[in-house]
């Protein structure tokens, strides 16, 4: 299996060298204005490792529950900001820290860009709403309209039950994800860590269809659902969101690269197995995914002043 790349050869080669040396670089100029590359070794930095901040630690499960609800609401606003909503379609879930057999999900019909933590619904694996929701947040919404997308339950409940390592899952009908599914599927988006579900069985409201999705997802972090959309999972909601955005952009890039190559009667440049696997092992971990996702949440925090926490 090969991994495609276009226009990234130089940066990938530099990254590989930088990672192997585990060094930082600063630039200065001499009297002749020539660039000199000064190398400074970072103390106590392991070879071939990125330095990343630690993930948050919580004093209680209640504190963690508040955190994941706020992050889920923020994640939905990120999806709204990037145009991953389509009417009432799309859903993100996160496992409840207090009762891991339950998960939080966005209510059906509330705009992603307006989501708050108190809108979220707590659902058990029987499909019953057992908590959350505030009904009258919007003037046109009756107090008893506490519902969620049935497809969200069928997909996410099956994933959370089959994958205890997964705390969050994200799915929407994003534009390039759908377009990519209707062309070719021979591109490895996440090297040896994604799968293709080749059979579109309609709206997911049956146990058989959700079981098939879980089967094809396997132990990977991403699933391309042919003619449907894309789905990502993670140990945290930040990770699931980071993988989703990266996968959607990868689909867009691949479609553009294929079109450009076809127009020039050529083909895209492939990365070797060794280089692809090395890169995956460095930036494809759950911790790396969480770290990659945090800037999106920081932007929503700054833009809304934390309004999603209400």
Backbone bond lengths (Angstrom), bond angles and torsions (degrees), N, CA, C in turn:
res aa  C-N    CA-C-N  psi(-1)  N-CA   C-N-CA  omega(-1)  CA-C   N-CA-C  phi
1 X - - - 1.461 - - 1.526 108.87 -
2 X 1.326 117.03 137.04 1.452 121.00 -176.96 1.506 110.85 -115.80
3 X 1.319 116.31 158.34 1.458 123.03 178.19 1.512 108.18 -115.19
4 X 1.349 116.98 130.89 1.448 120.52 -178.60 1.512 111.05 -82.79
5 X 1.317 114.70 160.23 1.460 120.19 171.17 1.517 107.52 -157.46
6 X 1.305 117.68 147.30 1.455 121.64 173.89 1.513 108.68 -142.16
7 X 1.309 115.76 125.64 1.453 120.79 176.48 1.512 115.11 72.31
8 X 1.335 118.55 15.06 1.455 120.56 -176.56 1.523 112.60 -122.08
9 X 1.317 117.28 6.45 1.460 120.31 -173.01 1.520 112.05 -58.22
10 X 1.338 116.87 -45.95 1.470 120.05 -176.05 1.520 111.16 -65.30
11 X 1.337 116.54 -46.43 1.459 119.21 -176.67 1.512 111.50 -66.64
12 X 1.327 117.32 -36.19 1.457 119.79 178.78 1.527 110.18 -67.38
13 X 1.319 115.76 -40.95 1.465 118.60 179.53 1.522 110.40 -63.43
14 X 1.344 116.84 -40.86 1.460 120.07 179.07 1.522 110.05 -65.00
15 X 1.344 116.42 -42.92 1.465 119.86 -178.93 1.512 110.92 -60.55
16 X 1.336 115.61 -41.33 1.460 119.42 179.95 1.528 110.28 -61.33
17 X 1.326 116.49 -44.94 1.461 120.10 -179.86 1.515 111.14 -64.63
18 X 1.353 115.43 -42.70 1.457 119.23 -178.46 1.518 111.47 -64.93
19 X 1.312 115.64 -38.77 1.462 119.20 -179.37 1.524 110.91 -67.41
20 X 1.320 116.48 -40.67 1.453 120.08 -178.63 1.520 111.25 -65.41
21 X 1.320 116.70 -33.60 1.449 119.34 -179.00 1.515 112.96 -86.46
22 X 1.338 116.83 -18.45 1.470 122.89 -179.36 1.514 111.17 50.45
23 X 1.326 115.49 48.58 1.450 120.43 -177.03 1.522 110.13 -128.60
24 X 1.343 117.25 157.43 1.449 121.67 172.75 1.514 108.41 -103.98
25 X 1.339 114.74 158.06 1.445 119.44 -174.53 1.528 110.05 -129.12
26 X 1.298 116.75 138.46 1.465 122.27 172.34 1.504 108.40 -127.74
27 X 1.349 114.76 152.21 1.442 119.26 -177.13 1.522 110.29 -113.29
28 X 1.327 116.79 137.07 1.456 122.36 172.75 1.517 108.22 -132.99
29 X 1.334 116.24 171.62 1.452 120.67 178.78 1.533 109.49 -122.25
30 X 1.322 117.12 143.34 1.451 120.11 174.46 1.525 109.89 -94.75
31 X 1.331 116.50 -170.57 1.456 119.10 -176.11 1.521 112.11 -60.92
32 X 1.284 118.54 -27.70 1.457 121.87 -177.84 1.527 111.93 -92.87
33 X 1.351 116.74 12.79 1.462 122.26 179.40 1.521 113.07 60.44
34 X 1.312 117.69 21.05 1.458 120.44 176.18 1.514 108.57 -83.68
35 X 1.329 116.73 140.98 1.463 121.57 -179.39 1.521 109.72 -74.66
36 X 1.338 115.38 126.79 1.459 121.42 175.27 1.518 107.95 -114.34
37 X 1.310 117.25 131.31 1.458 122.42 -178.34 1.518 108.97 -96.34
38 X 1.338 116.04 108.08 1.459 120.22 177.55 1.517 109.57 -91.00
39 X 1.285 117.74 134.06 1.458 122.76 -178.18 1.513 109.12 -108.92
40 X 1.348 114.88 126.81 1.451 120.01 179.08 1.519 108.87 -124.73
41 X 1.296 117.45 122.51 1.458 121.45 -179.55 1.531 110.11 -74.91
42 X 1.322 116.00 134.31 1.459 121.13 177.44 1.520 109.10 -83.91
43 X 1.336 118.65 121.51 1.474 120.87 -177.59 1.520 111.89 -61.68
44 X 1.307 115.99 138.43 1.469 123.46 173.39 1.522 113.79 62.02
45 X 1.330 117.58 18.37 1.458 118.86 177.01 1.523 109.98 -89.79
46 X 1.352 118.08 123.14 1.456 119.83 179.24 1.527 110.93 -62.91
47 X 1.311 115.89 147.71 1.447 120.16 176.87 1.526 109.65 -64.68
48 X 1.332 116.26 143.48 1.469 123.24 175.83 1.515 112.78 62.10
49 X 1.328 118.37 28.80 1.458 120.70 179.92 1.529 110.36 -129.42
50 X 1.344 115.58 139.08 1.448 120.52 170.95 1.530 109.10 -79.63
51 X 1.322 116.43 148.58 1.459 120.70 171.27 1.520 107.81 -94.41
52 X 1.320 117.58 118.36 1.456 122.05 -179.89 1.524 109.04 -128.90
53 X 1.329 117.92 151.50 1.468 120.13 177.99 1.519 110.18 -68.57
54 X 1.318 117.98 155.98 1.473 120.43 179.07 1.509 111.13 -72.03
55 X 1.330 116.04 154.34 1.457 121.28 176.21 1.533 108.74 -74.70
56 X 1.331 118.04 156.79 1.466 120.28 -175.70 1.528 112.48 -65.22
57 X 1.309 115.15 147.68 1.467 122.85 176.58 1.532 107.66 -118.74
58 X 1.321 116.79 140.32 1.460 120.67 -173.32 1.533 111.06 -116.99
59 X 1.327 115.10 148.09 1.460 121.49 -178.25 1.528 111.55 -78.10
60 X 1.319 117.15 -23.60 1.465 120.49 -178.60 1.518 109.51 -152.79
61 X 1.332 116.16 163.40 1.459 120.85 176.82 1.522 110.97 -66.59
62 X 1.320 116.44 -31.80 1.462 120.19 178.41 1.532 110.56 -65.33
63 X 1.323 115.76 -40.33 1.460 119.69 178.02 1.525 110.10 -65.29
64 X 1.318 116.79 -40.64 1.469 120.56 178.39 1.523 110.47 -66.51
65 X 1.329 118.03 -38.10 1.460 120.85 178.95 1.525 110.94 -61.06
66 X 1.329 116.46 -45.21 1.462 120.22 177.35 1.525 110.54 -59.56
67 X 1.322 115.91 -42.27 1.463 120.84 -179.09 1.526 111.32 -62.39
68 X 1.338 117.85 -49.19 1.466 119.67 -175.75 1.519 111.11 -68.65
69 X 1.328 118.75 -31.82 1.466 120.54 175.84 1.525 110.78 -66.25
70 X 1.310 116.47 -43.39 1.461 119.79 178.28 1.524 110.87 -64.83
71 X 1.321 116.41 -39.41 1.471 119.66 179.38 1.522 110.97 -69.20
72 X 1.321 118.11 -34.97 1.458 120.94 177.17 1.526 110.58 -65.63
73 X 1.327 117.14 -44.74 1.461 120.53 176.75 1.523 110.47 -60.40
74 X 1.315 116.17 -41.01 1.463 121.11 178.44 1.530 110.26 -66.17
75 X 1.322 117.16 -40.19 1.463 121.32 178.95 1.523 110.98 -60.01
76 X 1.326 116.80 -41.26 1.460 120.71 179.24 1.527 110.94 -65.77
77 X 1.321 117.11 -35.75 1.471 120.12 176.11 1.531 110.32 -68.14
78 X 1.317 116.89 -33.92 1.464 120.30 175.28 1.524 109.46 -62.52
79 X 1.324 116.97 -45.23 1.466 120.87 177.77 1.529 110.52 -60.11
80 X 1.340 116.55 -41.29 1.458 119.81 177.65 1.517 111.33 -63.70
81 X 1.316 116.61 -41.47 1.466 121.98 -178.93 1.520 111.35 -63.13
82 X 1.328 116.83 -37.46 1.455 120.70 -177.33 1.532 113.13 -92.00
83 X 1.324 117.12 5.67 1.459 120.58 175.08 1.510 114.40 77.03
84 X 1.326 117.49 26.58 1.456 120.19 -179.62 1.529 112.33 -88.27
85 X 1.335 116.53 -0.72 1.460 119.35 175.06 1.536 109.19 -87.08
86 X 1.300 116.16 152.85 1.463 122.11 176.75 1.518 107.89 -146.84
87 X 1.351 115.03 91.73 1.454 118.52 -174.22 1.519 110.01 64.91
88 X 1.314 116.15 -121.89 1.469 120.71 179.95 1.529 111.63 -103.80
89 X 1.341 117.12 5.79 1.467 120.56 -177.32 1.527 110.69 -81.08
90 X 1.324 116.03 153.97 1.455 122.52 176.40 1.517 112.36 104.60
91 X 1.312 115.79 145.79 1.463 120.13 -177.93 1.522 111.03 -161.94
92 X 1.332 114.77 146.52 1.457 122.48 173.56 1.524 107.05 -128.52
93 X 1.304 116.74 139.34 1.464 120.90 178.22 1.521 109.85 -127.58
94 X 1.333 114.92 155.63 1.462 121.15 173.85 1.522 108.24 -140.75
95 X 1.313 115.45 137.06 1.456 121.00 -178.01 1.535 110.39 -66.01
96 X 1.318 117.07 139.98 1.454 121.29 179.32 1.533 109.88 -75.24
97 X 1.333 118.47 126.23 1.474 120.29 -178.07 1.528 113.23 -65.59
98 X 1.330 117.14 -31.80 1.470 120.38 -177.27 1.522 111.02 -76.29
99 X 1.327 116.98 -44.15 1.460 121.70 177.38 1.526 108.19 -126.95
100 X 1.325 118.47 93.63 1.465 122.19 -174.88 1.526 114.56 -61.65
101 X 1.336 118.13 -10.63 1.456 120.29 177.61 1.534 111.32 -83.43
102 X 1.309 116.30 -3.71 1.460 121.55 177.94 1.523 109.75 -115.55
103 X 1.338 115.86 160.14 1.465 118.86 177.27 1.525 110.27 -142.51
104 X 1.334 115.05 156.07 1.459 123.17 177.74 1.520 108.92 -95.76
105 X 1.335 115.77 140.17 1.460 120.98 -177.79 1.526 109.27 -143.33
106 X 1.324 116.39 153.81 1.461 120.62 176.58 1.523 111.12 -71.46
107 X 1.333 118.58 140.11 1.467 121.72 178.25 1.523 111.04 -69.47
108 X 1.308 115.82 152.23 1.453 123.67 -178.24 1.532 109.76 -71.48
109 X 1.331 116.87 124.56 1.454 120.21 173.17 1.508 116.01 95.87
110 X 1.341 118.82 -4.92 1.461 120.99 175.95 1.533 107.68 -91.03
111 X 1.336 116.42 127.30 1.460 120.84 -177.62 1.525 110.95 -58.33
112 X 1.320 116.28 136.01 1.459 120.59 178.76 1.530 111.31 -53.59
113 X 1.319 116.46 -42.25 1.459 121.44 -174.51 1.520 113.35 -71.04
114 X 1.348 117.87 -9.96 1.466 121.98 179.59 1.519 112.26 -111.45
115 X 1.310 118.05 5.58 1.459 121.77 -172.94 1.529 112.02 -66.83
116 X 1.348 115.04 139.37 1.460 121.23 173.27 1.527 108.55 -126.80
117 X 1.312 115.88 164.54 1.465 120.72 -178.14 1.525 111.46 -61.18
118 X 1.332 117.38 -34.89 1.464 119.76 -177.82 1.525 112.84 -76.97
119 X 1.333 118.10 -10.13 1.469 121.22 174.06 1.523 111.53 -75.73
120 X 1.320 116.43 -27.01 1.459 121.37 -170.47 1.519 112.09 -64.15
121 X 1.336 114.90 147.68 1.458 121.64 -178.42 1.521 110.23 -110.13
122 X 1.319 116.20 138.80 1.459 122.09 175.76 1.524 108.13 -97.18
123 X 1.338 115.76 121.17 1.466 121.61 -174.12 1.522 109.42 -121.35
124 X 1.333 116.33 137.02 1.460 119.13 175.23 1.525 109.44 -91.30
125 X 1.329 116.61 176.08 1.452 119.58 -174.61 1.523 112.99 -80.44
126 X 1.318 116.40 8.29 1.463 120.74 169.02 1.520 110.43 -98.63
127 X 1.330 115.49 -4.83 1.449 119.86 179.27 1.512 114.51 92.09
128 X 1.319 118.17 6.29 1.463 121.63 -179.17 1.525 110.65 -88.41
129 X 1.338 116.16 140.31 1.457 121.35 173.93 1.520 107.95 -80.92
130 X 1.320 116.20 118.52 1.467 120.53 -174.72 1.528 112.11 -115.11
131 X 1.321 117.08 2.68 1.460 119.24 178.57 1.513 111.73 -179.84
132 X 1.334 115.20 170.01 1.450 121.05 176.35 1.512 113.55 81.93
133 X 1.321 115.50 179.30 1.462 121.81 177.89 1.515 112.38 81.72
134 X 1.346 115.13 143.16 1.457 117.75 179.93 1.521 113.43 -134.12
135 X 1.341 117.51 5.06 1.457 121.81 164.60 1.499 118.72 63.21
136 X 1.326 118.16 -62.69 1.454 120.48 -170.26 1.527 113.29 -96.50
137 X 1.334 117.60 22.23 1.455 119.63 -178.97 1.515 111.38 -63.87
138 X 1.331 117.53 -35.21 1.450 122.10 179.19 1.522 109.39 -107.35
139 X 1.347 119.02 140.38 1.454 121.52 -173.82 1.520 114.62 -62.57
140 X 1.318 118.00 -26.92 1.462 120.47 -178.13 1.523 112.84 -92.54
141 X 1.323 116.60 4.62 1.467 120.03 -175.64 1.526 110.61 -104.74
142 X 1.339 118.75 117.33 1.467 120.49 178.04 1.515 111.18 -65.74
143 X 1.328 116.35 153.34 1.462 122.06 -173.96 1.519 112.40 -63.51
144 X 1.331 117.62 -26.04 1.455 119.47 -175.14 1.533 112.42 -93.42
145 X 1.310 117.32 7.32 1.460 118.97 -177.06 1.515 110.30 -89.79
146 X 1.295 116.57 69.51 1.460 122.82 177.00 1.517 107.64 -106.92
147 X 1.325 115.88 88.05 1.460 120.98 -176.04 1.527 109.39 -132.17
148 X 1.318 115.00 160.02 1.456 120.43 175.60 1.519 108.14 -131.79
149 X 1.310 115.86 163.28 1.457 122.07 179.68 1.533 108.97 -67.34
150 X 1.319 116.38 122.73 1.463 120.52 -178.64 1.533 111.34 -58.55
151 X 1.341 115.99 -35.92 1.462 119.13 178.49 1.522 110.98 -63.14
152 X 1.342 116.48 -32.95 1.463 120.11 178.50 1.521 110.10 -61.24
153 X 1.320 116.53 -43.32 1.461 119.60 179.49 1.528 110.91 -65.01
154 X 1.329 116.21 -47.56 1.463 120.02 -175.39 1.533 111.36 -60.76
155 X 1.317 117.05 -40.85 1.467 120.64 -178.91 1.522 111.20 -76.64
156 X 1.338 116.00 -53.84 1.457 120.34 -169.78 1.527 113.07 -74.64
157 X 1.324 117.99 -37.29 1.466 119.90 178.63 1.520 110.08 -61.05
158 X 1.333 115.93 -41.08 1.459 119.96 -179.94 1.531 110.92 -65.89
159 X 1.335 116.40 -39.95 1.470 120.16 179.80 1.521 110.76 -66.94
160 X 1.331 117.29 -47.85 1.468 120.30 -178.74 1.532 111.49 -62.85
161 X 1.327 116.86 -33.16 1.462 120.14 179.20 1.528 111.35 -73.49
162 X 1.341 116.49 -39.75 1.464 120.38 -175.54 1.520 113.19 -83.45
163 X 1.349 117.24 -22.93 1.467 121.34 -175.29 1.527 110.34 -123.45
164 X 1.327 119.09 82.57 1.465 120.91 179.22 1.530 113.15 -62.46
165 X 1.337 117.67 -16.63 1.462 120.71 177.94 1.524 112.01 -79.41
166 X 1.329 116.75 -12.66 1.461 121.68 -176.82 1.528 109.53 -98.44
167 X 1.324 116.37 124.55 1.462 120.74 176.91 1.518 112.49 -103.94
168 X 1.323 118.68 -16.09 1.459 121.17 -178.39 1.518 110.11 -142.84
169 X 1.335 115.22 148.67 1.459 121.32 177.73 1.523 108.77 -144.08
170 X 1.321 116.88 140.47 1.457 121.77 -177.17 1.516 110.18 -130.57
171 X 1.331 116.59 136.90 1.467 121.36 179.28 1.518 109.70 -147.90
172 X 1.323 116.56 134.75 1.462 120.36 171.11 1.515 109.14 -155.37
173 X 1.320 115.23 171.07 1.457 121.52 -178.46 1.529 109.42 -98.24
174 X 1.313 116.57 61.16 1.454 121.98 -177.12 1.533 110.74 -67.03
175 X 1.328 115.64 152.37 1.464 121.14 -170.65 1.522 112.79 -60.82
176 X 1.310 117.01 -54.15 1.462 119.25 -175.45 1.523 112.08 -74.53
177 X 1.318 116.27 -28.70 1.460 119.00 174.98 1.517 110.95 -61.67
178 X 1.341 116.31 -41.81 1.467 120.39 178.28 1.527 111.06 -69.51
179 X 1.337 116.02 -43.07 1.461 119.58 -178.70 1.520 111.23 -64.07
180 X 1.334 115.60 -40.71 1.462 120.57 -179.81 1.515 110.46 -61.72
181 X 1.308 117.20 -37.68 1.457 121.49 -177.79 1.513 112.55 -68.24
182 X 1.326 117.07 -20.39 1.455 119.84 -177.08 1.524 112.21 -97.10
183 X 1.325 117.26 6.31 1.456 119.46 177.62 1.523 109.33 -116.07
184 X 1.301 118.61 -102.15 1.461 119.36 -178.62 1.520 111.12 -120.16
185 X 1.315 115.07 155.61 1.464 120.54 -176.07 1.527 111.35 -124.63
186 X 1.330 116.57 21.23 1.463 118.43 -175.34 1.522 112.13 -90.81
187 X 1.335 117.74 8.44 1.454 121.42 -179.08 1.527 110.33 -96.64
188 X 1.289 115.99 131.57 1.469 120.17 178.33 1.519 108.82 -86.69
189 X 1.319 117.86 102.04 1.460 121.52 -176.46 1.527 111.14 -73.37
190 X 1.305 117.26 -52.30 1.464 121.85 171.95 1.522 105.86 -113.59
191 X 1.277 116.17 114.62 1.455 120.34 -167.69 1.523 112.37 -57.91
192 X 1.327 116.12 119.03 1.467 123.18 -179.26 1.524 112.82 53.51
193 X 1.327 117.09 25.19 1.468 120.49 -176.70 1.522 111.36 -142.91
194 X 1.318 116.60 33.39 1.455 121.63 174.38 1.523 107.49 -148.46
195 X 1.318 115.49 167.71 1.455 119.58 -179.67 1.527 109.51 -144.79
196 X 1.319 115.88 163.98 1.462 123.02 178.02 1.520 109.46 -116.73
197 X 1.324 115.59 130.42 1.461 120.42 171.95 1.527 106.49 -101.63
198 X 1.327 118.95 103.43 1.465 122.04 -168.65 1.529 115.16 -82.64
199 X 1.309 117.89 -6.69 1.468 120.19 -175.14 1.517 111.11 -113.80
200 X 1.346 116.55 113.55 1.447 120.16 176.77 1.522 108.81 -85.95
201 X 1.336 116.28 111.85 1.455 120.63 -177.05 1.507 113.72 -101.26
202 X 1.329 117.53 21.66 1.459 120.63 -179.39 1.515 111.47 84.33
203 X 1.342 115.98 -170.53 1.455 121.70 178.47 1.527 109.35 -58.68
204 X 1.327 115.68 133.11 1.462 120.01 -173.31 1.530 110.09 -81.12
205 X 1.316 117.18 94.45 1.458 121.96 177.21 1.526 111.17 -129.55
206 X 1.321 117.29 5.97 1.460 121.30 -179.00 1.517 110.09 -117.77
207 X 1.324 116.44 147.75 1.459 120.99 -178.83 1.523 111.71 -62.72
208 X 1.326 117.17 -34.19 1.460 120.32 -178.92 1.525 111.30 -62.77
209 X 1.338 116.45 -42.55 1.448 119.95 -179.60 1.526 111.57 -68.15
210 X 1.328 117.53 -42.24 1.469 120.28 179.17 1.519 110.45 -66.12
211 X 1.328 117.27 -35.94 1.469 120.51 177.88 1.526 110.58 -65.18
212 X 1.334 116.77 -37.19 1.459 120.37 177.95 1.521 111.23 -65.60
213 X 1.330 116.79 -39.74 1.462 120.85 179.16 1.523 110.27 -62.83
214 X 1.332 116.64 -45.27 1.459 120.73 178.28 1.529 110.38 -62.58
215 X 1.308 116.82 -39.39 1.471 121.34 179.99 1.527 110.93 -61.79
216 X 1.315 116.77 -46.48 1.466 119.87 -177.89 1.524 111.85 -73.44
217 X 1.340 117.48 -32.79 1.464 120.30 177.08 1.522 110.54 -61.71
218 X 1.339 116.40 -40.78 1.458 120.23 179.13 1.514 111.61 57.04
219 X 1.324 117.30 -132.67 1.458 122.37 179.80 1.529 112.40 -103.16
220 X 1.337 116.74 17.73 1.458 120.05 -178.70 1.524 110.91 -86.48
221 X 1.338 116.02 173.79 1.456 121.07 -179.83 1.510 113.31 -98.14
222 X 1.342 118.49 -9.15 1.460 120.37 -175.00 1.522 111.28 -148.17
223 X 1.329 115.04 146.29 1.459 121.30 178.90 1.527 109.11 -135.01
224 X 1.326 116.07 126.86 1.459 121.65 174.51 1.525 107.39 -95.05
225 X 1.336 116.35 116.15 1.455 121.49 -179.29 1.526 108.35 -95.78
226 X 1.305 116.79 110.93 1.459 121.87 -173.77 1.525 111.56 -56.67
227 X 1.348 115.84 129.85 1.468 123.32 179.50 1.520 113.14 59.53
228 X 1.295 117.85 23.13 1.467 121.17 -174.83 1.521 111.48 -133.13
229 X 1.319 117.59 -58.51 1.461 121.27 -176.57 1.510 110.07 161.38
230 X 1.318 116.35 -159.63 1.454 120.67 179.84 1.522 109.63 -129.19
231 X 1.319 115.93 158.79 1.458 122.60 -177.75 1.519 108.36 -141.59
232 X 1.328 116.32 134.92 1.456 120.70 177.00 1.524 109.86 -130.25
233 X 1.318 115.95 155.82 1.461 121.13 178.49 1.527 108.71 -132.96
234 X 1.337 116.13 162.39 1.451 119.99 179.44 1.512 112.09 -162.99
235 X 1.313 116.09 166.51 1.457 121.34 176.00 1.525 110.99 -72.85
236 X 1.327 116.68 -20.34 1.464 123.03 176.97 1.518 108.36 -136.30
237 X 1.344 116.41 162.22 1.457 119.49 177.88 1.528 110.24 -67.33
238 X 1.351 117.48 -31.99 1.460 120.13 176.70 1.531 110.41 -61.18
239 X 1.328 116.00 -42.40 1.468 120.00 -179.60 1.525 111.13 -65.01
240 X 1.342 116.97 -46.02 1.464 120.64 -179.24 1.524 111.04 -60.35
241 X 1.343 116.89 -41.46 1.463 121.14 178.89 1.531 110.53 -66.67
242 X 1.329 117.40 -43.01 1.465 120.83 -179.82 1.521 110.90 -60.43
243 X 1.336 116.83 -44.97 1.467 120.00 179.72 1.524 110.46 -65.38
244 X 1.340 117.63 -38.07 1.469 119.75 -178.86 1.525 110.25 -63.46
245 X 1.329 116.63 -49.73 1.462 120.55 -178.72 1.522 110.07 -61.27
246 X 1.322 116.67 -42.65 1.461 119.85 -179.18 1.524 111.18 -65.64
247 X 1.323 117.08 -39.83 1.458 120.55 179.73 1.526 111.03 -67.33
248 X 1.329 116.96 -43.17 1.468 120.41 178.56 1.528 111.02 -61.44
249 X 1.320 116.83 -44.47 1.466 120.21 178.77 1.531 111.06 -67.05
250 X 1.331 116.83 -33.15 1.460 120.19 177.24 1.523 110.93 -66.22
251 X 1.329 115.99 -39.12 1.469 120.08 176.53 1.527 110.04 -62.00
252 X 1.333 116.28 -44.62 1.460 121.11 178.75 1.527 110.69 -60.53
253 X 1.334 115.54 -47.56 1.462 120.01 -178.97 1.515 111.63 -61.91
254 X 1.335 115.97 -41.78 1.461 119.43 -178.40 1.517 111.73 -65.29
255 X 1.341 117.01 -41.13 1.455 120.43 178.28 1.530 110.62 -62.11
256 X 1.330 116.91 -42.64 1.460 120.74 178.39 1.527 110.88 -66.68
257 X 1.336 116.55 -41.64 1.464 120.50 -179.59 1.524 111.00 -64.70
258 X 1.327 116.77 -43.57 1.462 120.40 178.82 1.521 111.20 -62.78
259 X 1.342 116.52 -41.02 1.456 120.36 179.68 1.524 111.05 -64.96
260 X 1.343 116.14 -42.99 1.463 120.45 179.15 1.520 111.29 -64.79
261 X 1.326 116.49 -42.02 1.462 120.54 -179.57 1.520 111.14 -65.77
262 X 1.328 116.46 -40.51 1.462 120.44 179.41 1.519 110.71 -64.27
263 X 1.340 116.07 -40.15 1.458 120.10 179.89 1.515 113.11 -64.58
264 X 1.336 116.36 -26.96 1.464 120.94 179.73 1.528 112.01 -101.80
265 X 1.333 115.88 8.15 1.465 121.29 -178.38 1.521 111.09 53.60
266 X 1.346 115.30 45.21 1.457 120.84 179.40 1.517 108.98 -133.46
267 X 1.324 117.56 -165.88 1.458 121.58 179.85 1.522 109.45 -138.54
268 X 1.329 115.96 160.55 1.453 120.53 179.27 1.535 110.39 -72.75
269 X 1.334 115.70 156.84 1.459 121.66 -179.80 1.519 109.50 -84.05
270 X 1.298 117.89 133.95 1.455 123.02 -177.81 1.527 110.88 -100.54
271 X 1.316 115.26 145.15 1.465 121.37 173.58 1.522 108.19 -91.98
272 X 1.315 117.02 143.63 1.460 120.61 -179.52 1.525 110.78 -68.80
273 X 1.315 115.55 161.36 1.463 121.02 178.93 1.523 110.90 -57.61
274 X 1.325 117.11 -45.63 1.459 120.62 -175.82 1.530 111.38 -62.35
275 X 1.329 117.02 -45.34 1.464 120.47 -179.40 1.521 111.36 -68.01
276 X 1.330 116.23 -39.69 1.456 119.85 179.66 1.524 111.55 -65.28
277 X 1.332 116.12 -42.30 1.457 120.42 -179.34 1.519 110.70 -67.48
278 X 1.337 116.51 -39.62 1.464 121.10 178.49 1.527 110.31 -60.71
279 X 1.341 116.30 -46.51 1.464 120.69 -179.84 1.523 111.10 -64.09
280 X 1.320 116.59 -42.48 1.466 120.61 178.21 1.518 111.19 -59.22
281 X 1.323 116.59 -44.58 1.457 120.50 -177.60 1.527 112.23 -66.50
282 X 1.326 117.20 -25.04 1.457 120.82 -178.78 1.530 112.28 -85.72
283 X 1.333 117.85 -41.28 1.464 120.52 -171.87 1.526 113.37 -120.12
284 X 1.324 117.30 7.45 1.455 120.08 -178.19 1.518 114.05 -107.32
285 X 1.322 117.63 14.15 1.465 121.30 -178.44 1.533 110.57 -83.32
286 X 1.332 118.27 161.72 1.471 120.47 176.56 1.524 113.12 -57.61
287 X 1.335 117.46 -40.10 1.461 120.62 179.20 1.525 110.62 -64.93
288 X 1.331 116.40 -42.26 1.464 120.38 178.46 1.529 110.36 -64.56
289 X 1.338 116.66 -37.80 1.458 120.02 178.14 1.515 111.98 -64.95
290 X 1.335 116.01 -43.39 1.467 120.25 177.15 1.525 110.19 -59.94
291 X 1.319 116.57 -45.89 1.464 121.02 -178.56 1.532 110.85 -64.53
292 X 1.332 117.05 -39.08 1.463 120.93 179.78 1.529 111.48 -67.14
293 X 1.317 116.63 -29.64 1.457 120.21 -177.30 1.514 114.57 -82.34
294 X 1.345 117.77 -24.41 1.462 119.97 -173.01 1.535 114.90 -60.44
295 X 1.349 120.73 -34.72 1.468 118.57 179.26 1.523 113.66 -60.66
296 X 1.328 118.10 -34.37 1.463 120.56 178.14 1.530 110.24 -61.77
297 X 1.311 116.32 -39.71 1.455 121.14 -180.00 1.525 110.68 -70.56
298 X 1.323 116.28 -35.11 1.462 119.90 178.11 1.524 111.07 -63.41
299 X 1.339 116.48 -37.51 1.467 120.82 179.66 1.528 110.59 -64.88
300 X 1.327 116.68 -45.46 1.467 120.16 179.05 1.518 110.67 -63.72
301 X 1.320 117.06 -38.82 1.472 121.63 176.89 1.515 110.55 -59.18
302 X 1.322 116.37 -45.28 1.464 120.26 -178.02 1.531 111.49 -70.89
303 X 1.309 117.01 -38.94 1.460 120.26 -176.40 1.528 113.07 -73.45
304 X 1.322 116.05 -31.70 1.470 119.28 -175.35 1.518 113.18 -104.51
305 X 1.333 116.90 -9.38 1.453 118.47 -175.86 1.514 112.80 65.56
306 X 1.335 116.26 24.10 1.465 121.25 179.71 1.514 113.78 80.72
307 X 1.341 118.03 19.22 1.466 120.95 -178.14 1.523 112.92 -60.79
308 X 1.345 116.70 -26.89 1.466 120.25 -179.04 1.527 112.03 -67.88
309 X 1.328 118.43 -13.51 1.469 121.20 -178.41 1.536 112.72 -81.92
310 X 1.311 117.24 -8.50 1.468 120.89 -175.96 1.523 112.04 -62.89
